[in-house]
């Protein structure tokens, strides 16, 4: 699935920066029924993780009440140049990753 990542490309050491992510996913709750009355199987992203140079800085557990195409926004301190790695894990073996780099001056 596709993901949109918004991370500043440059920041000063010690700056608080905002990171925003949007990923494409249906987030089927498992509570909806088909026209025939059968339950539509649950298919959601269950965990989102962000690592900054290999260190986990943010984690979110997601539940069926989260809308389709989940958007997440959080803040961190720019400490050093490097890479942010994003991972989404979900039902039915779903896994998606993305990354973005930052230069800290």
RARA-V328285 format. One record per pair of residues at least 12 apart in sequence whose C-alpha atoms are under 6 Angstrom apart, sorted by the first residue. I is the first residue (numbers start at 1). GAP is how many residues later the second one is. Records with the same first field share a line. If there is no record, write none. Layout:
I->GAP, GAP
This chain:
1->23
2->21, 22
3->19, 20
4->17, 18
5->15, 16
6->13, 14
7->12
9->93
10->92, 93, 94
11->93
12->92, 93
13->65, 66, 91, 92
14->63, 64, 65
15->62, 63
16->60, 61
17->58, 59
18->56, 57
19->54, 55, 56
20->52, 53
21->50, 51
22->48, 49
23->46, 47
24->45
25->43, 44
26->42
27->16, 17, 41
28->14, 15, 16
29->13, 35
30->12
43->48
44->46, 47
45->44, 45
46->15, 16, 43, 44
47->13, 14, 15, 41, 42
48->12, 39, 40
49->37, 38
50->35, 36
51->33, 34
52->31, 32
53->29, 30
80->24
81->21, 22, 23
82->19, 20
83->17, 18
84->15, 16
85->14
86->12, 13
